[in-house]
Amino acid sequence: MRVLMLTPPMLKSHLYVLVPLAWALRSAGHEVRVACQPDLTEAITAAGLTAVPVGVSMSEAAEEVSAAGPEAAPPPPGPSAGTPVQSDYGGDDPWAELDSAVNNFLRHCCPEQMLDDLVDFARSWPPDLVLWDWMTYAGAIAARACGAAHARVLGGTDALVQLRRAWREAAPDDNRQDPLRAWLEPQLRRYGCDFAEDAVTGMWTVDTQPEWAWSPGGVHRLPVRQLAHNGPSVVPRELQAPPRRPRVCVTMGGSQRGGTYSEASPAALLEAVADLDVEVVATFTEAELGGRALPDNVRVYDYVPLTVLLPTCAAVVHHGGFGTMISALECGVPQLVVPGEFWSNKWYGPVAYANGLQQEGAGCYVADSDRLTPDLLRTRLKEVLGDPSYREAAQRLRREAIARPAPSAVVPALEQLTAAHLAAASALPEGAR
């Protein structure tokens, strides 16, 4: 069958979630194309996949979206005291959170020029199945426009479904318009399609989330093991020998670089480890370090593939991003999570992972980045390094993770579901398809 995959621009980490499934489909004999705005064309082809550039770059698209309408006001910040819990997201006003997500971010991933190019391609190279990253609702629109089956691929928590359901359940008589439907319905009509719920949730959801990470129910999910993919990788020579002291990785991920996001301060992170009897490998750019002197026990790299580094580590301190969490999970390494405070970003993975790791005894929720202190991180890191139960729990979660269906094991289910959809669609009268 023909499979068209969609990934958002600028975020390599989201592309990397799709790569193992793309290659599982290719290995099963299926044709695969990966569509995205031009920003990620090089990264797609570097993964050995066929790229389909659609629309214009993210910066140009942002101008188009801004011209189309005003952004929503940012929602109020989350809890300022205590430890946030994923199930509480949007507890005050889920509609405001959902409206902000749609108008401040999701529309930027699916501008009209990109949609037009994508639908044109899907109609000229009609796929049987469209697999779309949970941010790229353009995939659902294109699938409806060409009659293909389609499924979301989750590379984070199902926060949008959570917010939408919380709003509907808390205020069934609320006459405010559903922000997702208000955005998607006119786009579907441009291509002769009516709105349906699968435009929001996909016909199915390929779910990469570990069982211990909280998610809302009521969605048809296909669980799959997420294989860590870090892109082209080289092992630095100085990391090839085993460490002489416990090695700790400190990273705030790669997707946030270059933005104005409020992540944990490199100064606070490095001050926390300066006096510990550990070897620290940190991933920061020169711009992030700002010329500050490094502690003697710290080595800094602009980039190190985590699948190479983490097997040698006793712990990892990170921002709670999905790719970093999965890499550490696959290696059985205890995780200390410091979620960022950029708008509601922490609710799209970091909070759920920090909650789950702490409950499972395989890591801890240190603090949100705006409340982090070197003393707090130092205390938690010493606790994790000094208590073998954290390592034992991390190894247990690793065993559970590798027991999930591999991407290759999910391909037959996708084949069957797609065939059933196409058979049902072909039985409908021409005007009802």
Sequence and secondary structure as in RCSB ss.txt:
>XXXX:A:sequence
MRVLMLTPPMLKSHLYVLVPLAWALRSAGHEVRVACQPDLTEAITAAGLTAVPVGVSMSEAAEEVSAAGPEAAPP
PPGPSAGTPVQSDYGGDDPWAELDSAVNNFLRHCCPEQMLDDLVDFARSWPPDLVLWDWMTYAGAIAARACGAAH
ARVLGGTDALVQLRRAWREAAPDDNRQDPLRAWLEPQLRRYGCDFAEDAVTGMWTVDTQPEWAWSPGGVHRLPVR
QLAHNGPSVVPRELQAPPRRPRVCVTMGGSQRGGTYSEASPAALLEAVADLDVEVVATFTEAELGGRALPDNVRV
YDYVPLTVLLPTCAAVVHHGGFGTMISALECGVPQLVVPGEFWSNKWYGPVAYANGLQQEGAGCYVADSDRLTPD
LLRTRLKEVLGDPSYREAAQRLRREAIARPAPSAVVPALEQLTAAHLAAASALPEGAR
>XXXX:A:secstr
 EEEEE  TT HHHHHHHHHHHHHHHHTT EEEEEE GGGHHHHHHTT  EEE S  HHHHHHHHHHH       
    SSS   GGGTTSS HHHHHHHHIIIIIHHHS HHHHHHHHHHHHHS  SEEEEETT THHHHHHHHHT EE
EEEESS  HHHHHHHHHHHH TT  S  HHHHHHHHHHHHTT    THHHH SEEEE   TTS   SSS EEE  
     SS    GGGSS  SS EEEEE  STTTTS      HHHHHHHHTTSSSEEEEE  HHHHTT    TTEEE
ES   HHHHGGG SEEEE   HHHHHHHHHHT  EEE    STTGGGGTHHHHHHHHHHHTSEEE   GGG  HH
HHHHHHHHHHH HHHHHHHHHHHHHHHTS  HHHHHHHHHHHHHHHHHHHHTS GGG 
